[in-house]
């Protein structure tokens, strides 16, 4: 062991805690203090080492990555098995992508030994894992193709994170400072422009409407022409289609209610704090509250951003033992800033523009992930061969 080298590094006291993402990346975000044994060199990772997560939950066990020299003096915990391959026979990246494919297909879930709260894979069972073995040049070519897609996904991921930071910063700036103000005042919700008001949500809304679910055992209630949704259907800022469809009879014989378009849907039971603007008339489940907005006082898009900005506050209001929820009365008492209507619309327009950019980036990532999945299915099985 080169003691001089180790004394010059903080890793004499601090070891890096390694984690593995489900897409095969090594995550090095946290540190732990560990004693450094004399034989530390034996456990230091080297580029090309395959890292297999041997202990985790049943759903996550078997995550795999390759160490590519992301840091110096990096070691690993006993929850990770390091695999060194004979690179004259197999490319590490080939093993990586085959293990990722097996994880996606739930192979490791099937072969693991289950314990209370976690699962494990024994080294002898891991060594029995079968993978196809094309000629080495073809392995490398396939790994190169998949790595290129991975790099594209990573770049989109970085763009998404950057846009998310921009969106968060703009929300904080615009919902507290507005546009072009120079005079401010202190209020119960913080410092806001002098001409703004502080109101309760109910002050700018006409009504708060609950929902319900028609009996799923009655076929006469379903597959009609009325759009219906639960909070699980909220994936973004707007709702343009139903999650399912119910009949007039289903609507009439349940506690579900039809919310007219261009109002606000807020999750007040499952998924508390999620919100969306419904661009169609839609019936809602018991997980949602439909807020009918007084459009002479407030813009739906502005109220949407106020709800999103208060997600943590809304979660703190939840009551109940098994399934927690927010009472509609509590939701109505939520205090929000209220700029003039014209400024509300400008603020909402700015934030919605950033949100649309974020949505496009996420769709691009989803498309790349579909491409990668298709390539893995074709190239790792030999269904499609590559020219070397």
N, C-alpha and C positions, 0 to 999 in steps of 0.2 A: 504494500500500500504506500502511495506517495503521500506521506504525512504533511509535507510542506504544502502540497497542492490543497489538501483538505483544510489545513489551518488557515489558508488564505480565503476560504469560502465560509459563508455563514452556515453552510450545511453541516458544520461541526455541531451546530445546535438545532438547526431547523431542517426538517425533511419536507419534501413536497408531497402533498397528498394527491394521488392521481385518481381521476375518474374517467369513465368512458361514456361517450354519448351514444345514442342508439343508431347514429349514422356512421359510426366508425371513427369519430374524432376523439383525440385525447383532450381532456379538460384539465387544466392546471390552475384552478382558481383559488385554492385554499392551501394553507400551510399548517403543519403540526410540528411541535418540538419532539424530537426523538433522540435517544442516545445513539451514537454512531459506533457500531461494533468494529472490531479490528479487521474483519473480513468484508467490509462494506463494498469493496470493488466487485465482489461476487454478485451483489444485488443491484448494482447500478445499471440502469437501462442503457442500451445501445441502439442506434438507428437500425430499424429492421426487426426489432423484437416485436412479436405478436403478443398482445395483452388480452387475456380472456377472463371475463368476470365470472368467477366460479361460485360465488355466493351472493344471492340477492333475492328479491321477491320472485315469485313464480313467473310473473310477466316480464321481468327485466333480466333474469339470469341468462347468461350466454352472450351478453354484449361484448363486442370484440373491436379492437383498434390496433393500429401499428404505431409504435413510437418512432417518430421521425427526427429526434433530436430537439424537441421543443424547448428543452432547458438542459443545463449541466447538472450533474450530481442528482439525478432524479431516481428514486426508488419506488417501491410499490408495496401495497399491503397484502396480507394473507388472503384477502378476498379476490385477488387477481393471480391467475396462473400465467407465467411468462413462457412463451413457446418460441424456441429457436429452430428454424427449419434448415435443412440441407439445401442451400441455394443453388447447388449444382443440379438439383432435381425439381425443386418447386420454388416459385416466387412468393415471398411473404404476402404481397398484395393479392395474389391468387387465393391464398388461404383466407385472407381477410374477407374478400367479397363472397366467398363460398360460405363462410361462417355467418356473415350478415344475412345472406339469403336463407340460411337455415334458421336463424333467429326470427326473421320475418315469417317463416313458415311454421314457427312454434315447435321446431324440432327439440330444442334444448328444454323447453317446458315439458315435453313428453318423457325425456330421459333423466330428468333431474330427480334427486332424492328430496322429498318434501319434509320440512320440519315445521314447528310452530312459528308462524310469522315470516319464514324465509325458506329458501331452497338451496340445495348445493349440487354441484356436479363433481364427481370423483375423477381424479386424474386418469384412472384406468378406463373409465367410461369415455372420457374426452379423447383418449388415444384411439378408441375404436371408431371414432367418427369418420365416416366415409365421404370422400369428395372425388369428383372426376379429375383426371390428370391428363390434359392434352400436352403436346410437346412444349418445352420451356419457352421457346420464342412466342408461341401462341398465347401462353399464359400471360407473358409480359405485355403483349399487344392488347389483350382484352383488359388487363388491369390498367393500362395506359388510357384506354377509351373511357373506362368507368371513372378513373381519376380526373379526367378532363371535365366530365359532367359534375363530379363532386366539387371541383374548383369553381365552376359556374354557380352551383348552388350556394357555396360559401360566400361568393361575392354578392349574390342577391341577399343572403342573410345579413351581411354587413350593411347593405343599403337599407334593409328593413329596420335594423336596429338604429341606424342614423335617423331615419324618418320618424321612428317612434320617439326618439329623444327630442326631435324638433317639434313633434306634435305635443308632447308633454310640456315642453317649455312654452310653446305658444298658448296652450290652454291656461297655464298659470299666469302668463303675461296679460292675455286679452281678457280673462274673466276677473282680473283684479285691477288692471290699469286701463283697460279699454283702448281706444284709438285716439291719440292726439291730446290727451288731457294733461293739464299742468297743475290743477288743484285737486287735492284729495282730502278725505275725511276718515276718521276711525269709526268703525261700526262693530256690531256684535259678530259679524262674519269676517272681520278684518278690514284692512285699508282699501277703500274703493274711491273712484272719482267722485268729486263733490256733488255733481248733478245726478248721480245714480241714486236709486232707492234700494232699500232692503225689504223684500216682501216674502210672504210664505207662498209655497207652491200653489196652494189652493186659491190665493188671491188673483192668479192669472189663469185659472182653469175653471171650466164650467161644471165638470163632474169627474168622479173617479169610479170606474166600473170594473167589477170583478168578473171572473170567468168560471168555466167548468168544462167537464168532458162528458159528452153523450155516452150512454152505455155501450161498451165495446162488444157486448154480446148480442146486440140488436142490429142486424144487418140493414134494417130500414133507416138507421140513423147515419149511415156512412156512405161514402162514394157518391155524394150529391154534387151540387155546384156552388156551395158556400165554403170559401177558404177558412181554414181553422189552423191554429198553431199553439205550441207550447213554448216555454222559454228556450228550449233546446234549439229552436229554429232561428234564434237570433245569432247571426254570425257577423253582422256588420251594422252600419248606420241605418240602412233602410230595408224594409220588407216589401218585396214585389210579387211574391207568390205564396200560396199556402203550403204548410207542411203536410197537411191532409185535407180532405174535403168532406163536409157533412151535409145532410139534407135539412130542409126547412123543419121537418118533423124532429130531427135530432137536435136542432137549435131550440125548438119550442119545448122539448121535453128534457132539457138539461139546464144547468145554471150558467151555461156559456152565453156570452153576449156578443153582438156584432159591433165592432168599433169602426166608425166611419173613417175613410181614408184621410191622410194628412193630420193625424194626431199622434200621440206618444204611447208606446207600449213599454211598461217597466216590469221587470221580473221582481216580484215581491215574495216569492216562496222559494222555488228552486232556481239557483243562479242569481241570487239577490244582487241588484245593482246593474244588471245588464239592461240595455234599453235600445229601442229602435223606433224609427218613424215608419208608420204603415202607409205605403203608397197605394194600397188597395183596401177596400172594405174587408175586414177579416174578423172572424170569431176567435175568441181566446179561451185558453184553459185556466184552471184555478191557480196556475203558477204566475199568472200575469195580471197586471192592473192596466186597464185602458184609461188614459188621461185625455179627456176632451178639452182642448185648449181654447181659451178666449183669444182669438187671433187679432182682436183689436188692442190687446195688451201685450201679447208676446208671440214671438215667432217659434214654431215647432222646432226648427233646427237649433235655435238658441237654447231652448229648454232641454233639448237632448244633451247638449254639451254640459249644461249645468248638472244634469243627472249623472253623466259619466264622471264629472269632476268630483261628485259627492259619493262615489261608490263605496269608499271606506266608511263614510258616515252612515250610509244606508245599511251596511252590513252590521254596524254596531247597534242598530235599532231592532234587529231581528229578535223575535221571541219564540219560545216553544222548546220542547224537550227532544222530540224525535225529528220532525221536520220544522225548521225554523222559518218564520215569515214576518213580514212587516204589515202592520195594520194600515188600512187605507187612510185612517185618520192621522197616523204618524207620518205617512208619506206627504199628506197635505200640509203638515206643519213644517216641513223642511224649508229652511230659510235660504233664499238665493238672491244674488244681485240682480237689479233690473235697470238696464240702460234704456234710453229712448228706443222705440221700435226700430228706427232706421239704423241705429248703431248695433242693435241685436243682430239684424240681418247681415251687416257687414262682418261682424265677428264670426257669425256662423258660416259665412261664405269662405272666409280665410281658412277656418279650421276644417271645413268640408273639403276644400281643395287639397289640403295636406292628407286628409283621410282617403281621398280617392287615389292619390299617389301611392299611399300605403297599400291599398287594396290591389292596385295593379301589380305592385311588387310581390305581394303574397300569391297572387294568381300565377305570376311568372315562376315563383318557386315551386308551386304545386305542379305546374306543367313540367318543369325540369325533373321533379321527383317521379312523375309518371314516366318520363322518358328513361330515367335511370332504372326504374323497376322493370320496364319492358326490355331494356338492354340486358339486365341481369338474367331475366328469364330466358332470353334467346342465346346469349353468349356463354353463360355458365353451364348450360345444359348441352351445348353443341348443336342446338337447333339451327343456329346461324354460325357459320365458320368465318374467321377473319383471315385475310391474306397477310402473310408475314414477309 
